[in-house]
Amino acid sequence: MSMPVHSIIETFREDCERTLYSLIGEPACKATLFFLYKSLGRDPFEVFWSNPKTFYRELESFLGAGAKVLIELLVSRIDGELGLNMKTEHFLELMQRGDQKSVEEIRSFITRIYEQCKDKTT
C-alpha cells in the first residue's frame, strides 16, 4: 500500500502550525511560514518532505541561530505529545546532513506523526 503523501504532509502541516502557534504565537508563525513560502517558491512543508536540508537552510537564513532553537522546540513538543522517541539533536543532524538516508528517516518520523494523529481521530 502506498502512503498518501499529500495527506501526510497536510497532517504534518496542521500539527506543526498548531505547535508553533502555541510556542511562538500565531503572528510569528504566520510570518515565518510566509517568508519560507516566498523564499522557497512553494509550500514549505512540501520542501520539508522532499528536501529537509533546503528547508533548514532557508529557515536559518531568516532566523539565524533561532532556526535551531525553533526546530528543537517543535520536535520536542511533537515528540512529547505523541511519544515518537525522536531526539531533537538527532533530528537536527538529519536535517543538516540531508543525504538520502537522513531524508528517509525524517519522512519516517513525519509519517509516524500522521499515523498517530490519524489514530486519534478514528
Buried (B, 14 or more C-beta within 10 A) or exposed (E): EEEEBEEBBEBBBEBBBBBBBEBBEEEEBEEBBEBBBEBBEEBBBBBBBBBBBBBBBBBBEBBEEEBBEBBBBBBBBBBEBBEBEBEBEEBBEBBBBBEEEBBEBBBEBBBBBBBBBEEEEE
